Amino acid sequence: MANVRFENVTFHYGKHCIFKNLSLTVEESQILCLVGPSGCGKTTLVRCLLGFIKPETGAIYVGDRCLFDADRGINVPPENRHIGVVFQDYAVWPHMTVWENVLYPMKKMGLPKEEREARAHHALEQVRMTGYEDHLPSQLSGGQQQRVAIARALVSSDEVIIMDEPITNLDAKLREEMLNEIRLIQHDIGTTILYITHDQEAALQLCDIMAIMDRDGSLCQIGQDEDIILRPANRFVFEFIGVSNFFPLVREKDHTYLEAGGRKFPYDSCPAEIFASGKPMEMGVRLNDIVFDENSPVRGTIERIIFLGSEYIYFIRLGDRTIRMQSNALDVMQRDPVAENQEVGLAFLQPRYYEAKPEEVNAQ
């Protein structure tokens, strides 16, 4: 297997900088999920790796092979980079059988017939698609077509595979199955996978390492999922991974108040030093870090309760604003029940404090 390295890579579309001096390493036999909002440059980075577009600066390596180096004038053609790719829309040829689809990239590579057939058989075994060789894509389910796409990627390279939003078009059950399939296949063969997505849940379920890309193309944080969730590097990571509520904070006469829905609630548990910069501040809290507390001065009214099997979602009105909180179903069973239209007090666990965004300050 091989690692993948981007070293100080820069790319522009016209005058617009997509990313500048970006460096990222996907370790050997690792699944790294590159996560970020649409338009941040994830797919552009993949196109640079595959050789479809040419960066202005930097170098790109797969293992010891240099695929691109701006300073040395190295730019290996796409067909010689030998990287497997699985696209969002599968991209299996509709007029070819499963067998023909898997053989196709090896024909383009000019491999001998015996080697092509041996590698195709092995790839189909790995994705559990033996027995479907004569089927056309129209005779397969979405999940089966995706497995064919993975098999085709494996025969192109069992060292490195790029997956660009590969489960977006699948229904919820198939998405779950395919994430498990990808994980099992990777475990069996040890392929290095760069998985591109804006789907946080898929990334958290699949990855060994997550890399969070901001809207400006910069890498905010690289780490294990636990680090990303519990120790976010900045406000963007905190907001992007998971669902959060944000509340403006006001410091008046040595007291702190939380603003919500046109009302101010005493909130002196907030550390006073966060106001040292003199800039407007906000508190961010995740849905499952809000709990009922009858002794809390922050009070609201339950508008709606939704049961989702493993958890409860509460919609709570504070002034003229409605916020959400989330509770584990087992925790709910162990406490006094609450009902719609009931007034409740709210406490906040593991709050985080950030400077308010300019647009939010202007809106206040």
Residue pairs with C-beta under 8 A, 6 or more apart in sequence:
1 28
1 29
1 158
1 159
1 160
1 190
1 191
1 192
2 28
2 62
2 63
2 64
2 65
2 159
2 160
2 192
3 25
3 26
3 27
3 28
3 30
3 61
3 62
3 63
3 192
4 25
4 26
4 49
4 60
4 61
4 62
4 160
4 192
4 194
5 23
5 24
5 25
5 26
5 59
5 60
5 61
5 62
6 22
6 23
6 24
6 25
6 45
6 48
6 49
6 58
6 59
6 60
7 23
7 58
7 59
7 60
7 61
8 21
8 22
8 23
8 57
8 58
8 59
9 19
9 21
9 22
9 23
9 45
9 48
9 55
9 57
9 58
9 59
9 60
10 17
10 19
10 20
10 21
10 22
10 55
10 56
10 57
10 58
11 17
11 18
11 19
11 41
11 44
11 45
11 48
11 53
11 55
11 56
12 18
12 56
13 44
17 217
18 41
18 44
18 217
19 41
19 44
19 45
19 217
19 218
20 217
20 218
21 57
21 58
22 45
22 58
22 217
22 218
22 219
23 58
24 32
24 34
24 45
24 211
24 219
24 222
26 32
26 192
26 193
26 194
26 209
27 192
27 209
28 63
28 192
29 186
29 190
29 191
29 192
30 192
30 193
30 208
30 209
31 182
31 183
31 186
31 193
31 195
31 206
31 207
31 208
31 209
32 193
32 194
32 195
32 207
32 208
32 209
32 210
32 211
33 195
33 196
33 197
33 202
33 203
33 206
33 207
33 209
33 210
33 211
34 42
34 45
34 194
34 195
34 196
34 197
34 211
34 213
35 197
35 198
35 199
35 200
35 203
35 210
35 211
35 212
35 213
35 240
35 241
36 42
36 198
36 212
36 213
36 214
36 215
36 240
37 198
37 215
37 240
38 198
39 215
40 213
40 214
40 215
40 216
40 217
41 213
41 217
42 164
42 196
42 197
42 198
42 213
43 164
43 196
44 53
46 162
46 164
46 194
46 196
47 53
48 54
48 55
48 60
48 68
49 60
49 67
49 81
49 83
49 162
49 194
50 78
50 81
50 83
50 85
50 162
51 67
51 68
51 75
51 76
51 77
51 78
51 81
52 78
54 68
54 75
55 68
55 70
56 70
57 70
58 68
58 69
58 70
59 66
59 68
59 69
59 70
59 71
59 74
60 66
60 67
60 68
60 69
61 67
62 81
62 83
62 159
62 160
63 159
65 76
66 72
66 74
66 76
67 74
67 75
67 76
67 81
68 74
68 75
68 76
79 108
79 109
82 109
82 156
82 157
82 159
83 156
83 157
83 160
83 161
83 162
84 152
84 153
84 154
84 155
84 156
84 157
84 158
84 160
84 161
84 162
84 191
85 153
85 156
85 161
85 162
85 163
85 164
86 146
86 149
86 150
86 153
86 161
86 162
86 163
86 164
86 166
87 149
87 164
87 165
87 166
88 164
88 165
88 166
88 168
88 169
89 169
90 137
90 142
90 145
90 146
90 148
90 149
90 169
91 149
92 101
92 137
92 145
92 148
92 149
92 152
93 100
93 101
93 104
93 137
94 136
94 137
94 138
95 136
96 104
96 136
96 137
97 133
97 134
97 135
97 136
98 124
98 129
98 132
98 133
98 134
98 135
98 136
98 137
98 140
98 148
99 120
99 133
99 134
101 137
101 148
101 152
102 120
102 123
102 124
102 148
102 151
102 152
102 155
103 116
103 117
103 120
103 155
104 152
105 152
105 155
105 156
106 115
106 116
106 119
106 120
106 155
106 156
107 116
109 156
111 119
116 155
119 155
120 151
120 155
121 130
123 151
123 152
123 154
123 155
124 130
124 132
124 133
124 151
126 151
126 154
126 185
126 188
126 189
127 147
127 148
127 150
127 151
127 154
127 181
127 185
128 147
128 181
129 144
129 147
129 148
129 151
132 140
132 144
132 148
137 145
137 148
140 148
141 174
142 169
142 170
142 171
142 174
143 170
143 174
143 177
143 178
143 181
146 166
146 167
146 170
146 178
147 181
149 166
150 161
150 166
150 181
150 182
150 185
153 161
153 162
154 161
154 185
154 189
154 191
158 189
158 191
159 191
159 192
160 191
160 192
160 193
160 194
161 191
161 192
161 193
161 194
162 193
162 194
162 196
163 182
163 193
163 194
163 195
163 196
164 196
165 196
165 197
165 198
165 199
166 178
166 182
166 195
167 174
167 175
167 178
167 179
167 199
167 202
168 199
170 178
175 202
179 202
179 205
179 206
182 193
182 195
182 206
183 206
185 191
186 193
195 203
195 206
195 207
197 203
200 240
200 241
200 242
203 210
203 225
204 210
204 225
204 229
204 241
207 225
208 224
209 222
209 223
209 224
210 221
210 222
210 223
210 224
210 225
210 228
211 219
211 221
211 222
212 219
212 220
212 221
212 222
212 228
212 233
212 236
212 237
212 240
212 241
213 219
213 220
214 220
214 236
215 236
220 233
220 234
220 236
220 237
221 227
221 228
221 232
221 233
221 234
221 237
223 231
228 237
228 241
229 241
229 242
232 238
232 241
232 352
234 354
235 284
235 352
235 354
235 355
238 244
238 284
238 352
238 354
239 284
242 286
242 287
243 286
243 287
243 324
244 284
244 285
244 286
244 287
245 284
245 285
245 286
245 287
245 290
245 323
245 324
246 282
246 283
246 284
246 360
247 258
247 259
247 260
247 282
247 283
247 285
248 258
248 259
248 280
248 281
248 282
248 356
248 360
248 364
249 256
249 257
249 258
249 259
249 267
249 270
249 274
249 275
249 281
249 282
249 283
249 353
250 256
250 257
250 259
250 264
251 257
251 272
251 275
254 272
255 266
255 268
256 266
256 267
256 268
256 270
256 272
256 275
257 264
257 265
257 266
257 267
258 264
258 265
258 266
258 267
258 270
258 283
258 298
259 265
259 364
260 298
260 300
260 318
260 319
260 321
260 323
261 317
261 318
261 319
261 320
261 321
261 322
262 319
262 320
262 321
263 318
263 319
265 297
265 298
265 299
265 318
266 297
266 298
267 283
267 297
267 298
270 283
270 351
270 353
271 353
274 281
274 353
275 281
277 355
279 355
279 356
280 355
280 356
280 360
280 361
280 364
281 353
281 354
281 355
281 356
282 353
282 354
282 355
282 356
282 360
283 348
283 351
283 352
283 353
284 351
284 352
284 353
284 354
285 348
285 349
285 350
285 351
285 352
286 350
287 313
287 324
287 325
287 326
288 325
288 326
288 327
288 328
289 348
289 349
289 350
289 351
290 323
290 325
290 326
290 346
290 347
290 348
290 349
291 325
291 327
291 346
291 347
291 349
292 335
292 338
292 344
292 345
292 346
292 347
293 345
293 346
293 347
294 344
294 345
295 345
296 345
296 346
296 347
297 345
298 318
298 345
298 346
298 347
298 348
299 318
299 343
299 344
299 345
299 346
300 316
300 317
300 318
300 323
300 343
300 344
300 346
301 316
301 317
301 341
301 342
301 343
301 344
302 314
302 315
302 316
302 317
302 338
302 339
302 340
302 341
302 342
302 344
303 315
303 316
303 317
303 322
303 340
303 341
304 314
304 315
304 340
305 312
305 313
305 314
305 315
305 338
305 339
305 340
306 312
306 313
306 314
306 315
307 329
309 329
310 328
310 329
311 326
311 327
311 328
311 329
312 326
312 327
312 329
312 332
313 324
313 325
313 326
314 324
314 325
314 326
314 327
314 338
315 322
315 323
315 324
316 322
316 323
316 324
316 325
316 344
316 346
325 346
338 344
